[in-house]
Amino acid sequence: MAQKAYHHKNLRRALVELAIGKLDAAPERNFSLRGLAKEIGVSSTASYAHFNSKADLLQAVVEAGFEEFGAAMSQAALSSASEAAAFRAFAFAYYDFSQKHPGLFQLMFEPPIHRPDDASWDREVPSYDALRDGVRALAPSLSVEEAVQFADLAMAMLHGIVVLERTQRLRSARGDKEQTHSLIEKAVAMLLLMLSTAEHRAVGN
């Protein structure tokens, strides 16, 4: 295969994007950095100029994943007509991302790859901030600590639905996407009610 000429940054991005495609097709990650380079049409030496190992590549994949995840969450807020609609959009943006990138999503939240002291933690912050800001928009009288708690609760509920669906353990859905959507709607309604109750309590105090 004739080798292609890549701009330095473009080759890095090409390797990351190809790895994401491989992950989403087969989450087992049975690919190598050398193999990716060959598939793109560059030498393995060129690929090792960007990544010392497959682990380094996967860390870059995690960072790219959180960038896209954060952008999806932010766009969900911008395209919504109200705070409640934005919160609902957050929930479905979370779910939709997990469906679009199943292997990537699994990798992003896997402890051996993603660690809070890594650069990927900084990449994750925008997606979490979007969720926390959504909570504060709905319940502005809550303290920062309470808003973070509700954001954690929302993420835990959404992530639980995603993981249980993937492992076929959602008894109410059993692989039925419409039932999963209905479950997400119920989770959002529950969270909105809890936030409304907490806001009224905070205002009363």
C-alpha positions as CSV (number, residue, x, y, z in Angstrom):
1,M,0.0,0.0,0.0
2,A,1.4,3.4,-0.9
3,Q,2.0,5.5,2.1
4,K,0.1,8.8,2.5
5,A,1.4,12.1,3.5
6,Y,-0.3,13.5,6.6
7,H,0.1,16.8,8.4
8,H,1.5,16.1,11.9
9,K,-1.8,16.9,13.7
10,N,-4.0,15.3,11.0
11,L,-2.3,11.9,11.5
12,R,-2.9,12.0,15.2
13,R,-6.5,12.8,14.6
14,A,-6.8,10.1,11.9
15,L,-5.4,7.5,14.3
16,V,-7.8,8.6,17.1
17,E,-10.9,8.6,14.8
18,L,-10.0,5.1,13.3
19,A,-9.5,3.8,16.9
20,I,-13.0,5.1,17.8
21,G,-14.5,3.4,14.8
22,K,-12.8,0.1,15.8
23,L,-14.0,0.4,19.3
24,D,-17.6,1.1,18.4
25,A,-17.6,-1.9,16.0
26,A,-15.9,-4.2,18.5
27,P,-15.4,-3.0,22.1
28,E,-13.0,-5.8,22.7
29,R,-10.2,-3.5,21.4
30,N,-8.4,-6.2,19.4
31,F,-6.5,-3.8,17.3
32,S,-2.9,-2.5,17.5
33,L,-1.3,0.9,16.9
34,R,0.8,-0.7,14.2
35,G,-2.3,-2.1,12.5
36,L,-4.1,1.2,12.6
37,A,-1.1,2.9,10.9
38,K,-1.0,0.2,8.2
39,E,-4.8,0.7,7.6
40,I,-4.4,4.4,7.3
41,G,-1.4,4.0,5.0
42,V,1.5,5.3,7.0
43,S,4.5,3.8,8.6
44,S,4.4,2.5,12.2
45,T,7.2,4.9,12.9
46,A,5.0,7.8,12.0
47,S,2.3,6.6,14.4
48,Y,4.8,6.2,17.2
49,A,5.7,9.8,16.8
50,H,2.3,10.6,18.3
51,F,1.7,7.7,20.7
52,N,4.2,5.6,22.6
53,S,1.8,2.8,23.0
54,K,-1.7,1.6,22.5
55,A,-2.5,2.8,26.0
56,D,-1.4,6.3,25.1
57,L,-3.7,6.1,22.0
58,L,-6.6,4.9,24.1
59,Q,-6.1,7.8,26.5
60,A,-6.3,10.2,23.6
61,V,-9.4,8.5,22.5
62,V,-11.0,9.0,25.9
63,E,-10.1,12.7,25.7
64,A,-11.6,13.0,22.2
65,G,-14.7,11.2,23.5
66,F,-15.3,13.6,26.3
67,E,-14.8,16.5,24.0
68,E,-17.6,15.3,21.7
69,F,-19.7,14.3,24.7
70,G,-19.4,17.8,26.2
71,A,-20.3,19.4,22.9
72,A,-23.4,17.2,22.6
73,M,-24.5,18.2,26.1
74,S,-23.9,21.9,25.5
75,Q,-25.8,21.8,22.1
76,A,-28.7,20.1,23.8
77,A,-29.0,23.1,26.2
78,L,-28.6,25.7,23.4
79,S,-31.3,24.1,21.3
80,S,-34.0,24.0,24.0
81,A,-36.7,26.5,24.6
82,S,-36.9,26.2,28.4
83,E,-34.8,25.0,31.4
84,A,-37.0,21.9,31.8
85,A,-36.7,21.1,28.1
86,A,-32.9,21.6,28.3
87,F,-32.7,19.1,31.2
88,R,-34.7,16.6,29.1
89,A,-32.4,17.2,26.2
90,F,-29.4,16.6,28.4
91,A,-30.8,13.2,29.3
92,F,-31.4,12.1,25.7
93,A,-28.0,13.6,24.6
94,Y,-26.4,11.3,27.2
95,Y,-28.3,8.3,25.9
96,D,-27.9,9.1,22.2
97,F,-24.1,9.4,22.6
98,S,-24.0,6.0,24.3
99,Q,-25.9,4.6,21.3
100,K,-23.8,6.3,18.7
101,H,-20.5,5.3,20.3
102,P,-21.0,2.2,22.4
103,G,-17.4,1.1,22.5
104,L,-16.1,4.6,23.1
105,F,-18.7,5.2,25.8
106,Q,-17.6,2.1,27.6
107,L,-14.0,3.0,27.4
108,M,-14.6,6.6,28.7
109,F,-16.0,5.4,32.0
110,E,-13.6,2.5,32.5
111,P,-11.3,3.1,35.5
112,P,-8.1,1.5,34.1
113,I,-8.1,4.0,31.3
114,H,-9.9,7.1,32.7
115,R,-8.4,8.4,35.9
116,P,-9.4,11.7,37.6
117,D,-5.8,12.9,37.7
118,D,-5.4,12.5,33.9
119,A,-5.8,15.2,31.3
120,S,-9.1,13.4,30.3
121,W,-10.6,14.7,33.6
122,D,-10.4,18.2,32.2
123,R,-12.0,17.1,29.0
124,E,-14.9,15.7,31.0
125,V,-15.6,18.8,33.0
126,P,-17.6,20.7,30.2
127,S,-20.1,17.8,30.0
128,Y,-20.6,17.7,33.7
129,D,-20.7,21.5,34.0
130,A,-23.5,21.5,31.4
131,L,-25.5,19.1,33.6
132,R,-24.8,21.0,36.8
133,D,-25.7,24.4,35.1
134,G,-29.0,22.8,34.0
135,V,-29.7,21.9,37.6
136,R,-28.9,25.4,38.8
137,A,-31.1,26.9,36.1
138,L,-34.1,24.8,37.4
139,A,-33.4,25.4,41.0
140,P,-31.3,28.6,41.4
141,S,-31.8,28.8,45.2
142,L,-29.9,25.6,45.8
143,S,-26.4,25.8,47.2
144,V,-23.5,24.8,45.0
145,E,-23.1,21.6,47.0
146,E,-26.7,20.7,46.5
147,A,-26.6,21.4,42.7
148,V,-23.6,19.1,42.4
149,Q,-25.4,16.4,44.3
150,F,-28.4,16.6,42.0
151,A,-26.1,16.6,39.0
152,D,-24.4,13.5,40.4
153,L,-27.8,11.9,40.9
154,A,-29.0,12.7,37.4
155,M,-25.8,11.3,35.9
156,A,-26.0,8.2,38.1
157,M,-29.6,7.6,36.9
158,L,-28.8,8.1,33.2
159,H,-25.6,6.1,33.4
160,G,-27.4,3.3,35.2
161,I,-30.1,3.1,32.4
162,V,-27.4,3.0,29.7
163,V,-25.4,0.3,31.4
164,L,-28.4,-1.8,32.3
165,E,-29.8,-1.6,28.8
166,R,-26.4,-2.6,27.3
167,T,-26.3,-5.7,29.5
168,Q,-29.9,-6.6,28.8
169,R,-30.9,-6.1,32.5
170,L,-33.6,-3.5,32.0
171,R,-36.6,-5.7,32.8
172,S,-39.0,-3.0,31.6
173,A,-37.3,-2.6,28.2
174,R,-35.7,-5.9,27.2
175,G,-34.0,-4.3,24.2
176,D,-37.0,-2.2,23.2
177,K,-35.7,1.3,22.5
178,E,-39.1,2.9,22.9
179,Q,-39.4,1.4,26.4
180,T,-35.9,2.7,27.2
181,H,-37.0,6.1,26.0
182,S,-40.1,5.9,28.3
183,L,-37.9,5.0,31.2
184,I,-35.6,8.0,30.5
185,E,-38.7,10.2,30.4
186,K,-39.8,8.9,33.8
187,A,-36.3,9.5,35.2
188,V,-36.4,13.1,33.9
189,A,-39.9,13.7,35.4
190,M,-38.7,12.3,38.7
191,L,-35.6,14.5,38.8
192,L,-37.6,17.6,37.8
193,L,-40.1,17.0,40.6
194,M,-37.3,16.5,43.1
195,L,-35.6,19.7,41.9
196,S,-38.9,21.6,42.1
197,T,-39.4,20.4,45.7
198,A,-35.9,21.3,46.7
199,E,-36.2,24.8,45.2
200,H,-39.4,25.5,47.0
201,R,-37.8,24.3,50.3
202,A,-34.7,26.4,49.6
203,V,-36.9,29.5,48.9
204,G,-38.9,28.9,52.0
205,N,-35.8,28.8,54.2
